[in-house]
């Protein structure tokens, strides 16, 4: 009898843990008619346009549209930088953050942007020209970041929208 109860309890705890597991999906909308979306983290290409799901925090990654001119880390192109993670209630502001970067050696290439989904819906940024004001140009311009304090938030990266 105790073995059955212990087994039931183990299954119930696993089911509850699965329900609360952290997950984030990054997807792409390329309306440019050419180019390949890239998602890169720590020098590794994780996606070339397919949705990518991280089962846990997704920290310090970039996305850009590879038009043939971009380096692996987005050099010569504009990037969307992102960290997607569930907020920690004991650390205010510890949730997700994304931004558009034009800090050299990055440069404007194609109109790019992002928006959150599954939390903070519709919130995001876009940069349609080389002189847009919504992109980082220096590392201290933190006002251009877009934060989201929602669990399991997803990000849609857009090109030529």
C-alpha positions as CSV (number, residue, x, y, z in Angstrom):
1,X,0.0,0.0,0.0
2,X,2.8,2.4,0.9
3,X,4.6,1.6,-2.4
4,X,1.4,2.5,-4.4
5,X,1.1,5.8,-2.5
6,X,4.8,6.7,-3.0
7,X,4.5,5.9,-6.7
8,X,1.3,8.0,-7.0
9,X,3.0,10.9,-5.1
10,X,6.1,10.7,-7.4
11,X,4.0,10.8,-10.5
12,X,1.9,13.7,-9.2
13,X,5.0,15.7,-8.3
14,X,6.5,15.1,-11.7
15,X,3.2,16.2,-13.4
16,X,3.2,19.4,-11.3
17,X,6.8,20.2,-12.1
18,X,6.1,19.7,-15.8
19,X,3.3,22.2,-15.7
20,X,5.5,24.8,-14.2
21,X,8.5,24.2,-16.4
22,X,10.0,27.3,-18.0
23,X,9.9,27.5,-21.8
24,X,10.5,30.2,-24.4
25,X,10.0,30.1,-28.2
26,X,11.7,32.4,-30.7
27,X,10.1,32.5,-34.1
28,X,10.7,34.6,-37.3
29,X,8.6,36.5,-39.8
30,X,10.7,37.4,-42.9
31,X,8.7,39.6,-45.3
32,X,11.8,40.7,-47.2
33,X,11.5,38.1,-49.9
34,X,15.2,37.1,-49.4
35,X,17.7,36.4,-46.7
36,X,17.9,33.8,-44.0
37,X,16.9,34.5,-40.4
38,X,19.6,33.4,-38.0
39,X,19.5,32.8,-34.2
40,X,22.9,32.6,-32.6
41,X,24.0,32.0,-29.0
42,X,27.6,31.8,-27.9
43,X,28.8,31.4,-31.5
44,X,26.4,28.5,-32.2
45,X,23.7,28.8,-34.9
46,X,20.5,27.5,-33.3
47,X,18.1,28.3,-36.1
48,X,18.1,29.3,-39.7
49,X,14.4,30.4,-39.7
50,X,12.7,27.6,-37.9
51,X,11.0,28.3,-34.5
52,X,13.4,27.5,-31.6
53,X,12.2,26.5,-28.2
54,X,14.4,26.7,-25.1
55,X,13.2,24.6,-22.2
56,X,14.6,26.9,-19.5
57,X,16.1,30.4,-19.5
58,X,17.5,31.5,-22.9
59,X,20.3,34.0,-22.1
60,X,22.4,36.3,-24.3
61,X,21.4,35.4,-27.9
62,X,21.1,37.4,-31.1
63,X,19.0,37.2,-34.2
64,X,19.5,38.8,-37.6
65,X,18.7,38.4,-41.3
66,X,21.7,36.9,-43.1
67,X,21.8,38.5,-46.5
68,X,25.3,37.3,-47.3
69,X,27.1,40.3,-45.7
70,X,26.7,39.4,-42.0
71,X,29.4,37.8,-39.9
72,X,28.5,35.0,-37.5
73,X,27.8,37.4,-34.6
74,X,25.9,39.8,-36.9
75,X,28.8,42.0,-37.8
76,X,27.8,44.5,-40.7
77,X,24.1,43.8,-39.9
78,X,21.6,44.9,-37.4
79,X,20.8,42.5,-34.6
80,X,18.0,41.8,-32.2
81,X,19.5,40.9,-28.8
82,X,17.6,38.9,-26.3
83,X,17.4,37.2,-23.0
84,X,14.2,35.3,-22.2
85,X,13.7,34.1,-18.7
86,X,11.0,34.0,-16.1
87,X,11.2,36.8,-13.6
88,X,12.4,36.0,-10.0
89,X,10.1,37.8,-7.6
90,X,13.0,38.4,-5.2
91,X,14.9,40.3,-8.0
92,X,12.8,43.1,-9.6
93,X,13.5,43.5,-13.3
94,X,15.0,40.0,-13.6
95,X,12.7,38.8,-16.4
96,X,13.1,39.0,-20.2
97,X,14.7,41.8,-22.2
98,X,15.2,42.4,-25.9
99,X,16.6,45.2,-28.0
100,X,17.8,46.2,-31.4
101,X,21.5,46.9,-31.7
102,X,23.5,49.0,-34.1
103,X,26.6,49.3,-32.0
104,X,29.6,49.1,-34.3
105,X,30.7,46.8,-36.0
106,X,27.0,46.3,-36.5
107,X,25.3,48.3,-39.2
108,X,21.8,48.8,-40.6
109,X,20.9,46.1,-43.1
110,X,17.2,45.4,-43.3
111,X,14.3,46.7,-41.3
112,X,14.1,44.6,-38.2
113,X,12.1,44.4,-35.1
114,X,10.6,42.1,-32.4
115,X,7.5,41.7,-30.3
116,X,6.6,39.6,-27.3
117,X,3.9,37.0,-27.3
118,X,2.3,34.8,-24.6
119,X,2.8,37.7,-22.1
120,X,3.5,41.4,-22.7
121,X,1.7,40.8,-26.0
122,X,2.4,43.4,-28.7
123,X,5.2,45.1,-26.7
124,X,8.4,45.4,-28.7
125,X,10.5,47.6,-30.9
126,X,11.2,48.1,-34.6
127,X,13.9,49.9,-36.6
128,X,13.0,50.6,-40.3
129,X,15.9,52.9,-41.2
130,X,19.6,53.6,-40.4
131,X,18.6,56.6,-38.3
132,X,15.9,55.0,-36.2
133,X,15.9,56.0,-32.5
134,X,14.8,52.6,-31.2
135,X,18.2,50.9,-31.5
136,X,21.3,50.8,-29.3
137,X,24.1,52.8,-30.8
138,X,26.2,52.9,-27.6
139,X,26.2,50.4,-24.8
140,X,24.9,52.9,-22.2
141,X,21.6,53.5,-24.1
142,X,19.6,51.2,-21.9
143,X,16.3,53.1,-22.5
144,X,15.9,51.3,-25.8
145,X,15.6,47.9,-24.2
146,X,12.2,46.4,-24.0
147,X,11.6,44.4,-20.8
148,X,8.9,41.8,-20.1
149,X,8.1,40.4,-16.6
150,X,5.9,37.5,-17.7
151,X,6.6,33.8,-17.3
152,X,7.2,31.7,-20.5
153,X,7.2,34.7,-22.8
154,X,8.0,34.1,-26.5
155,X,9.6,36.4,-29.0
156,X,8.8,37.0,-32.6
157,X,11.7,38.5,-34.6
158,X,10.5,40.4,-37.7
159,X,12.2,41.5,-40.9
160,X,10.9,44.1,-43.5
161,X,7.6,44.5,-41.6
